[in-house]
Amino acid sequence: MKRVFLLRHGKSDWQGSFRSDRERPLAPRGRKAAALIGRFLAATGEVPDRVLSSPAVRARRTVELAAEKGAWDRPPEIIESLYGGGPEAVLDALHGLPEGAASVLLAGHQPTWSMAAGELIGGGNLIVPTACLMAIDLEIGRWEDADWGRGELRFMVTPRLLQAAGF
């Protein structure tokens, strides 16, 4: 079995000075949410073996802060296609993983994350707010066998839910 974590980037800052959408940074709320998700993964023993990120600043910073605050050493590998590549880019990224990795966290964007999650679990409409973390188990032995409809949603958690639970 393999586990896929899909992490939508934290709330971004629309007020700052940035030249392109890719350069949009995290807002204070997004930084706080990323830290909370990182601590949650560490506390539950769910630290991923590999981390892949969109090249957008807000996605990359989300996963960097999560790793820093969760005290897990997983620098993100930047995958260009995770920025605007659609669900197929997610599947392609999974197919390229080494077999030694049992789990991977991908940091990226909407609407790709809700579409990819829905496809992986065989259907359904998912609302994926900022900094939402989804864990999907794939009943496969090799990453190259990852495909739509082979997954099972194990959990979906938001920073707001974690805060309400006192985490």
Residue pairs with C-beta under 8 A, 6 or more apart in sequence:
1 102
1 137
1 138
1 139
1 140
2 101
2 102
2 103
2 104
2 137
2 138
2 140
2 143
2 146
3 48
3 102
3 103
3 104
3 135
3 136
3 137
3 138
3 154
4 94
4 103
4 104
4 106
4 120
4 135
4 136
4 137
4 138
4 146
4 151
5 41
5 46
5 48
5 103
5 104
5 105
5 106
5 133
5 134
5 135
5 136
6 90
6 105
6 106
6 108
6 113
6 116
6 117
6 128
6 133
6 134
6 136
7 37
7 62
7 63
7 66
7 105
7 106
7 107
7 108
7 131
7 132
7 133
7 134
8 107
8 108
8 109
8 110
8 113
8 128
8 129
8 130
8 131
8 132
9 26
9 30
9 54
9 56
9 58
9 59
9 61
9 62
9 107
9 108
9 109
9 130
9 131
10 26
10 27
10 29
10 30
10 31
10 32
10 33
10 34
10 58
10 61
10 62
10 65
10 130
10 131
11 26
11 27
11 29
11 30
11 33
11 130
11 131
12 24
12 25
12 26
12 27
12 30
12 58
12 130
13 24
13 25
13 26
13 27
13 30
14 24
14 27
16 24
16 25
18 24
18 25
18 57
21 56
22 55
22 56
22 57
22 83
23 56
23 57
24 56
24 57
24 58
25 57
25 58
25 61
26 34
26 57
26 58
26 61
26 62
26 65
30 58
30 61
30 62
30 130
30 131
31 61
31 65
32 159
33 62
33 130
33 131
33 159
34 61
34 62
34 63
34 65
34 66
34 69
34 131
35 65
35 66
35 68
35 69
36 69
36 131
36 159
36 162
36 163
36 167
37 62
37 66
37 70
37 131
37 133
37 157
37 159
37 162
38 65
38 66
38 67
38 68
38 69
38 70
38 72
39 69
39 70
39 167
40 46
40 70
40 133
40 157
40 162
40 167
41 47
41 48
41 66
41 70
41 72
41 105
41 133
42 70
42 71
42 72
43 167
46 103
46 135
47 70
47 72
47 74
48 74
48 103
48 104
48 105
49 74
49 100
49 101
49 102
49 103
49 104
50 74
50 77
50 97
50 98
50 101
50 103
50 104
50 105
51 63
51 67
51 74
51 75
51 76
51 77
51 104
51 105
51 106
51 107
52 76
52 77
52 78
52 79
52 82
52 93
52 104
52 105
52 106
52 107
53 59
53 60
53 63
53 76
53 77
53 78
53 79
53 82
53 106
53 107
53 108
54 60
54 78
54 79
54 82
54 83
54 107
54 108
54 109
55 78
55 79
55 80
55 82
55 83
56 83
56 109
59 82
59 83
59 107
59 108
59 109
60 76
60 78
60 107
62 107
62 131
63 76
63 105
63 107
64 75
64 76
67 73
67 74
67 75
67 76
74 105
76 107
79 89
79 93
79 106
81 89
81 92
81 93
82 89
82 90
82 93
82 106
82 107
82 108
82 109
82 112
83 108
83 109
84 109
84 112
85 92
85 112
86 112
86 115
87 112
87 115
87 116
87 119
89 112
90 106
90 108
90 112
90 116
90 120
91 116
91 146
91 147
91 148
93 106
94 104
94 143
94 146
95 143
95 144
95 146
96 143
97 104
97 143
98 143
99 142
99 143
101 143
110 128
113 128
113 132
113 134
114 125
114 126
114 127
114 128
117 126
117 128
117 134
117 136
117 153
118 124
118 125
118 126
119 148
119 149
120 136
120 138
120 146
120 148
120 149
120 150
120 151
121 136
121 149
121 151
121 152
121 153
122 148
122 149
122 150
122 151
123 149
126 134
126 156
128 134
129 158
129 160
131 158
131 159
132 156
132 157
132 158
133 156
133 157
133 158
134 153
134 155
134 156
135 153
135 154
135 155
135 156
136 151
136 152
136 153
136 154
137 151
137 152
137 154
138 145
138 146
138 150
138 151
139 150
139 151
139 152
140 146
140 150
